[in-house]
Amino acid sequence: MTDNLRKERLSLAYVRTIVGLAGLNLAVPELDDDSVDFQVQASSDFDPSSPRLDIQLKATTRVIRFRAGTMSWRVKRKNYNDLRRVTKVPRLLVVFLGEADDEAAFEQTEKELCLRRAAYWTSLLGAPATNQEFTTVQIRRAQLLTPLALRRLMLDSTWRPA
């Protein structure tokens, strides 16, 4: 398995764990031609409006530094433009920061499985248009993807376009 596939699998496992702990469902589209890697869906007892979120998931094992509480992430033009437009289902960019060394990435005992590092989210809705091949976006450290944060984002996803 290539390093990129391993990072992708590890980041998806991380997000699946967060989604499961939040009591939500995860669906994966057959094709990713609209910058949507998966969709978070409400479970039957979550909220009567059955909110959903579309997620574009990126992963890296590079060391990312937070400066003034934010990290910079480069987004390809197609993904950027897909994520910034108004859609019926709100979209988020989620960036998983993993460990480069498999030995440092996790620890397992009979009682626990610890997956190190974290994922952060941002919304690009309404961001300015660009023709650049890559656009650098800022993701705040406070936007850590946790089960509670995901539940709040799901409730907020019942937004109505202006």
Secondary structure, 3 states (H helix, E strand, C coil): CCHHHHHHHHHHHHHHHHHHHCCCEEECCCCCCCCCCEEEECCCCCCCCCCEEEEEEEEECCCCCCECCEEEEEEEHHHHHHHHCCCCCCEEEEEEECCCCHHHHEEECCCCEEECCEEEEECCCCCCCCCCCEEEEEEECCCECCHHHHHHHHHHCCCCCC
